[in-house]
Amino acid sequence: MTSVLVLGAGKIGVTVAEILARSGDYQVTLADVTNDALTARGPADVKRQVIDVTDAAALKESLAGIDVVISALPFFLNPAVATAAKAASVHYFDLTEDVRIARKVLSLADGAGTVFVPQCGLAPGFISIVANHLVKAFDEPRDVRLRVGALPQFPDNALKYNLTWSTEGLINEYCNPCEAIHNGVRRELVPLEGLEHFSLDGVDYEAFSTSGGVGTLCDTLDVRVQNLTYKTVRYPGHRDMVKMLVGDLKLCEHRGMFKELIEQSVPITRQDVVLIQVSVTGMRDGLLTQETYAKKIYGDAEESGQSAIQKTTASGVCAIVDLHRDGKLPATGFVRQEDAGFNDFIANRFGSIYA
């Protein structure tokens, strides 16, 4: 039985704890800074523990006897958890989309006897696994296009959007620089630019550059491809309204205010849909060829109460933990998402949601 400490009793953390505990192979403890969050959200079949991760002594104590720690905390708390995990020789996994935090985790992984796996989930996460898989099928891969969106099924406000996950993560997407490869050169793009429109299954969408979703894929595919872009998918018109908020009203300079405005004005929903589209173009057997992975995954609020973004994100990190447990990932050091094999991932009991 593998002992797991899940830090953060938010929507994703609770779902991770439920999935792992239900498998019967993991002994799960769910922790949060307040007992209220644990009482309100914690699943019945896991242990609960109140932990303040900013208290180094308390965090160290909580890791005693633990095999794996999964951080579902706000991104800025992850360095403290990763540092404690290294000291305690505990395998570390997180869900951060923040590039700077992922780089800090990378530095901590140097010389570690356990694994450090940041950016698990959907994007970053699974999106890198499928992209790397498609690239390997080409003799000369050229262009990689990653498009992901978590959207309400029934948009009825001017933004055509509902909250489905971390507000801090959403603000990071809209405000931080975006990594890309353009004409063979690594670049940082301005968020909210590169607007494009497309249709899928008769529905119109827009996509634009956002931060964090590409994970470490630019490192992995640097020199190998000419162009690599990641864009977030929304319903048409959303980008222009957000650009007004971050450009004209300067809310990226006042992120606390931005977070409060979003959470007080934009309702949450479990009735969402996750849209994934990855396309790779290049030469194969002497012919210019394109391969695409496309999928829609819907929230099932009436059945399990889980939104699509909850299911995809939580299943992503659970599958990576499971693959490591089964010896299908490196045993120590820094592990990139694309180190996981696509076929191993979708054949996994947790990753099969993407199959």
PyMOL commands that set and color helices and strands:
alter all, ss='L'
color gray80, all
select helices_A, chain A and resi 11-23+35-41+56-62+75-88+99-109+122-135+167-175+217-221+238-248+251-253+255-265+308-325+337-339+342-347+351-354
alter helices_A, ss='H'
color red, helices_A
select strands_A, chain A and resi 2-7+26-32+47-50+68-71+91-94+115-117+140-152+178-182+185-189+196-200+203-209+227-234+272-284+287-298+333-334
alter strands_A, ss='S'
color yellow, strands_A
deselect
rebuild
show_as cartoon
